[in-house]
Amino acid sequence: MAEIITADGTFPQFPNILSAHNIVRQYLPPTPLHHYPGLDSVVGAEIHIKHENYQPIGAFKIRGGINFMARLEPRFRDAGVITASTGNHGQSIAYAAQLFGVRAIIVVPEGANPVKVEAIRSYGAEVSFLGHDFEESKRHAARLAEEEGLRFISSGDEPALISGVATHTLEILQSRPDIEYVIVPIGGGSGAAGACLAAKTINPNIRVMGVGAEKAPAAYQTWKTHVAHSAPIGTFAGGLATGEPFMMPQRILWKYLDDFVLVSDEEMRASIRLLLEKAKTLAEPAGAAPLAAALRLQGELRGRKVALILSGGNISADELRQCL
């Protein structure tokens, strides 16, 4: 099945994930899936961590960026691409564009975190400060794409991004086909949608659980009601801070996601500390959210084999100081 990378409503399918896997593995080795008995005793389940914080950009989104850029239409290889981001998505597109020799412009809000901006620039992308928040930056990026003939990349509604990031769950089940639960963070929803497509195709009995932030409930409310909801953002978890839903991932989640829980910022801070202590690994707030959800779901998970997708490790020094 040919991958379609235009945001025209075409959903990715499992053959697209297999195709993405063949591309991604040319550039990235599989990330580790480690079992941590120290976490088993805390959660009451057999806990395996998928270490996407070990990726070159420190986050899972690099998988989607590489898959997307490998399939970019020839006319845009010359013109370039543009997207809006303040964090991991921007780094992913910048890294992949540099890898394939494509011009990339990343639009960020005014006052964006300078550490994240520098990380994006370090991969050769142009950074443009436009808009007071992410939603404004996204609108500016779409306008510039029209004016300059660039390929606008939605951070959520792109089939090639979804099938690319889905390879993390494919790797989990290649390594441990006996996994019974996969818990994945949900911001825009591409990672969770990909996890659902991969897991449910391989084994429909696997339960895929999503986790979001209590202080950024737009994705949860949209999933719950099957109607698009906007909501204010108050969480410190940048990877979960989505104020408006992306509908392509949502429609996949409506069909396949088994449950969706919300956790507090304090629960994520506690999980960051727990991962440092028990797994000797550094997680950003969104990356720690699956462990926070597992602690919430202890009764259901007891005695089960559970994979937690630690989506990234891009936590600032100030954020880490607060957690500790």
C-alpha positions in Angstrom: 0.0 0.0 0.0 1.5 3.3 -1.0 2.0 5.9 1.8 0.1 9.1 1.2 1.8 12.1 3.0 -0.6 14.8 2.0 -3.0 15.8 4.8 -6.1 14.8 2.8 -7.8 12.7 5.4 -6.3 9.4 4.2 -5.4 7.3 7.3 -2.3 5.2 7.5 -2.7 1.4 7.7 -0.5 -1.4 9.0 1.4 -1.9 5.7 2.4 1.7 5.9 3.9 1.0 9.4 5.9 -1.9 8.0 7.1 0.3 5.1 8.0 3.1 7.6 9.9 0.5 9.7 12.0 -0.4 6.6 12.9 3.3 6.2 13.4 4.2 9.9 15.7 1.3 10.7 18.1 2.5 7.9 18.8 5.7 10.0 18.0 4.7 13.6 18.7 1.5 15.6 15.8 0.1 17.7 15.6 1.8 21.1 15.9 -0.4 24.1 13.0 -2.1 25.8 14.2 -2.7 29.4 12.4 -4.5 32.3 12.8 -2.8 35.7 12.0 -5.1 38.7 12.3 -2.0 40.9 9.2 -0.6 39.2 7.4 -3.9 39.2 7.2 -3.8 43.0 5.9 -0.2 43.0 3.2 -0.8 40.3 2.4 -4.4 41.0 2.9 -5.4 37.4 5.8 -6.4 35.1 7.0 -3.1 33.8 9.0 -2.6 30.6 10.2 0.8 29.5 10.5 1.7 25.8 13.4 4.2 25.8 12.5 6.8 23.2 14.5 9.3 25.3 17.6 7.6 23.8 16.8 8.9 20.3 19.3 11.4 18.8 16.8 14.3 19.5 15.7 12.7 22.8 12.2 11.9 21.6 10.1 9.5 19.6 9.0 12.0 17.0 12.2 11.6 15.1 10.7 8.4 13.7 7.9 10.3 12.0 10.2 13.0 10.8 12.5 10.6 9.0 9.6 8.7 7.4 8.0 11.9 6.2 11.1 13.4 4.8 12.1 10.1 3.0 8.8 10.3 1.1 8.7 14.1 0.5 7.4 15.0 -3.0 10.3 16.1 -5.3 9.0 19.6 -5.8 9.2 20.3 -2.1 12.7 18.9 -1.8 13.8 22.0 -3.6 11.3 24.5 -2.1 11.5 23.3 1.5 9.1 22.6 4.4 7.6 24.6 7.2 5.9 23.7 10.4 5.1 25.1 13.8 6.5 23.8 17.0 8.1 24.7 20.3 9.7 21.4 21.0 10.2 17.8 19.9 8.2 18.0 16.6 10.3 20.9 15.5 13.5 19.1 16.4 12.3 16.0 14.5 11.6 18.0 11.3 14.8 19.9 11.6 16.9 16.7 12.1 15.2 14.9 9.3 15.4 17.8 6.9 19.2 18.1 7.5 19.5 14.3 7.0 17.8 14.6 3.5 19.2 18.0 2.5 15.9 19.8 2.6 15.4 23.4 3.7 13.2 23.6 6.9 11.6 26.6 8.6 10.3 26.1 12.1 7.8 28.7 13.4 7.9 29.2 17.1 5.9 31.5 19.4 7.5 34.7 20.6 9.2 34.0 23.9 9.7 30.3 23.1 12.1 28.4 25.3 15.6 29.4 24.2 17.0 26.0 24.9 14.5 24.3 22.6 15.0 27.0 20.0 18.8 26.4 20.0 18.3 22.7 19.7 16.1 23.2 16.6 18.7 25.6 15.1 21.5 23.1 15.9 20.1 20.8 13.2 20.3 23.5 10.5 16.7 24.7 10.5 15.6 28.3 10.2 13.6 29.6 13.2 10.9 32.2 12.8 9.3 33.8 15.8 5.7 34.4 15.0 2.6 34.3 17.2 1.9 34.5 20.9 1.2 30.8 21.3 1.4 27.5 19.3 -2.0 27.9 17.7 -1.0 31.4 16.3 2.3 30.0 15.2 0.6 27.2 13.3 -1.6 29.7 11.5 1.4 31.8 10.5 3.2 28.7 9.3 0.3 27.7 7.1 0.1 31.2 5.6 3.9 31.3 4.8 3.6 27.9 3.2 1.0 29.3 0.8 2.9 32.5 0.1 6.3 30.8 -0.5 5.3 27.5 -2.0 6.6 25.4 1.0 5.2 22.1 2.2 3.3 22.8 5.4 3.7 19.9 7.9 0.9 19.5 10.5 2.3 18.1 13.7 -0.6 15.8 14.0 -2.7 15.3 10.9 0.0 13.7 8.7 -0.2 10.0 7.8 3.5 9.6 7.3 4.2 11.0 10.8 1.7 8.6 12.4 3.0 5.5 10.6 6.6 6.6 11.4 6.1 6.9 15.1 4.1 3.7 15.2 7.3 1.9 14.7 8.1 2.2 18.4 5.2 -0.1 19.2 6.1 -2.5 16.4 9.6 -2.7 17.9 8.1 -3.4 21.4 6.1 -6.4 20.1 8.9 -7.7 18.0 11.0 -7.8 21.2 8.2 -8.9 23.6 5.2 -10.3 21.8 3.7 -11.3 25.2 3.1 -7.6 26.2 -0.5 -7.2 27.4 -0.8 -3.5 27.9 0.8 -0.5 26.1 0.6 2.9 27.8 1.4 5.9 25.7 1.2 9.7 26.3 -1.2 11.8 24.2 -0.6 15.4 23.2 -1.4 15.8 19.6 -2.1 12.0 19.4 0.2 10.8 16.6 2.2 8.5 18.9 -0.9 7.0 20.5 -2.7 6.6 17.2 0.4 4.8 15.8 0.6 2.6 18.9 -3.1 1.6 18.4 -2.6 0.8 14.7 0.4 -1.3 15.4 -0.7 -3.1 18.5 -4.3 -3.9 17.5 -3.2 -5.2 14.1 -0.6 -7.5 15.6 -2.8 -8.6 18.6 -6.3 -7.2 19.1 -6.2 -8.4 22.7 -3.5 -5.9 23.7 -5.0 -3.0 25.6 -3.7 0.4 24.6 -4.1 3.1 27.2 -3.6 6.8 26.6 -2.6 9.3 29.2 -2.9 13.1 29.1 -2.5 16.0 31.5 -5.4 17.2 33.7 -4.5 20.8 32.9 -4.6 20.2 29.1 -7.8 18.2 28.6 -8.7 19.0 24.9 -7.6 15.6 23.5 -9.3 13.7 26.3 -12.6 15.6 25.9 -12.5 15.1 22.2 -11.8 11.4 22.6 -14.6 11.0 25.2 -17.3 12.8 23.3 -16.2 12.2 19.6 -16.6 15.9 19.1 -13.7 18.4 18.7 -13.1 20.3 22.0 -10.7 23.2 22.7 -9.5 23.7 26.2 -7.0 26.0 28.1 -3.5 24.7 28.8 -2.1 24.9 32.3 0.3 22.0 32.4 4.1 22.1 32.6 4.2 19.0 30.4 5.0 20.5 27.0 4.5 17.3 25.2 0.9 17.1 26.4 0.1 20.8 26.1 -2.4 20.7 23.2 -5.2 23.2 23.3 -6.9 22.0 20.1 -7.2 18.4 18.9 -5.8 16.9 15.8 -8.6 15.0 14.2 -6.8 12.4 12.1 -5.2 10.8 15.2 -8.5 11.3 17.1 -10.5 9.3 14.6 -8.0 6.4 15.0 -8.1 6.7 18.8 -12.0 6.6 18.7 -11.8 3.3 16.9 -8.9 1.6 18.8 -7.9 3.2 22.1 -9.1 1.2 25.1 -8.9 3.9 27.7 -7.7 7.4 28.3 -6.7 8.7 31.8 -5.6 12.2 32.9 -2.8 12.7 35.5 -1.8 15.8 37.4 1.5 17.7 37.1 2.5 16.5 40.5 1.9 12.9 39.5 4.2 13.4 36.6 6.8 15.1 38.8 6.7 12.1 41.2 7.1 9.7 38.2 10.1 11.6 36.9 11.7 11.1 40.3 10.7 7.5 40.4 12.2 6.8 36.9 15.5 8.5 38.1 15.6 6.3 41.2 14.4 3.0 39.9 15.3 3.0 36.2 18.3 5.5 36.3 16.8 7.4 33.3 15.7 10.9 32.7 12.2 11.6 31.4 10.5 14.8 30.3 7.0 15.2 31.9 5.1 13.6 29.0 7.6 10.8 29.0 6.9 10.1 32.7 3.1 10.3 32.2 2.7 6.6 31.3 4.3 5.6 34.6 1.9 8.0 36.4 -1.0 6.4 34.6 0.3 2.9 35.5 0.2 4.0 39.2 -3.4 5.2 38.7 -4.3 1.9 37.1 -2.6 -0.5 39.6 -5.8 -2.5 40.2 -6.3 -3.3 36.5 -2.6 -3.9 35.7 -1.8 -6.1 38.7 0.2 -9.1 37.5 0.2 -8.0 33.8 3.0 -7.4 31.4 3.0 -3.7 30.6 5.1 -1.6 28.2 5.4 2.1 29.0 6.4 4.4 26.1 8.9 6.9 27.6 8.3 9.3 24.8 11.2 11.7 25.5 13.8 13.1 27.8 13.9 16.8 26.9 13.4 18.3 30.3 14.9 21.6 31.2 17.1 22.2 34.2 14.5 24.4 35.8 11.8 21.7 35.3 14.0 19.0 36.7 14.9 21.3 39.7 11.1 21.6 40.4 10.7 17.9 40.3 13.5 17.2 42.7 
